[in-house]
Amino acid sequence: MSPEEYLAPYAAHSEGGIGRRHAETAHASRSQFQRDRDRIIHSSAFRRLEYKTQVFLNHEGDLFRTRLTHSLEVAQIGRSLARNLRLNEDLVEAISLAHDLGHTPFGHVGQDVLNECMRDYGGFEHNLQSLRVVDELEEHYGAYDGLNLMFETREGILKHCSLNNARLLGPVAQRFLDRTQPSLEAQLTNLADEIAYNSHDIDDGLRSGLISIEQLEQVDFFARLWRDVQQAFPGLSGRRAIYETLRRLITALADDLIATSGSRIADAAPKNIEDVRKAPPLIRFSDGMRKDATELKRFLHANLYRHYKVNRMRVKASRIVRELFDAFMNDPVLLPPDYQDKPGDVHKQARKIADYIAGMTDRYAIREHRRLFSLDEL
Ligand code: MG
């Protein structure tokens, strides 16, 4: 039996899809999307995720999420959602594991600063960079650059895109110009990402002591789940109470997404992936759950992502990224030879510097900064 026989007709199927930029013969024992997932796991960019910040700097504590464990949690949640909706789990897994490959060191601040540095040279956007990693930067094959992934995996990685960039990118970004949708698997992974970070950022926030249960109880959604736990286990506190609450949070979000999306799919009755592309977004939370999830996001934004201790990290990190960029732009001879461009094309040189910095792990960026600016270290 083919591994894709259980799929709904509107799921993304390995065969009959848009396929790869460079044609390849089918593999005897793995579907196309299984191959994509395997290529992503074996990439260098994937291994770097272990040392890249999610919210907390990688070396602040061993238990905090990194980009790697975040990506694994997205894949886990995404796969179980996909199986319930008879969508392609392998594609969801591939997109999940690749979705943050283009992230800079130090989380979102790294991207924002690099984008400012690159303002005159085409900007920098981590989604686009994830696509660039799998399309161009990975060096694994004799015949071409990148990993030669399936179209469906690449369009899932490209979650957002400006119209300007869409015009430059070609077919993979055409949907932003046409205002059509990507596969249901891509839509689903996007929301699996949101479920994962909403829940693990609460966990990491509590663990770090930057937010408290008392504060979280102001969020209606969290308060309801916390009360459920207290009813089931009177007096329960500490780690167990937190995990019991977060389990319920993930389950509530996942169950709502499955039920809401299932009925939207039934109403739209897409016959195949082409119908999905033309329909409005079909993978959604209910209105009530969207409201709850947004309230939680707002809470995390105000109380965790903008906490003064996180702000200190952010300001320091932005200084490191900016100083690295400026130093390399002023003196490209400081760059490793692979990243030096022939003198003359400042745009190309800037892009290579952005690639170099974006590829750095947190600790590599800190070390590189020290190597360039500290007189004690040569
Ligand atoms: Mg993510």
Boltz pocket constraint, residues with backbone or C-beta under 6 A from the ligand:
constraints:
  - pocket:
      binder: B
      contacts: [[A, 70], [A, 74], [A, 99], [A, 100], [A, 193]]
      max_distance: 6.0
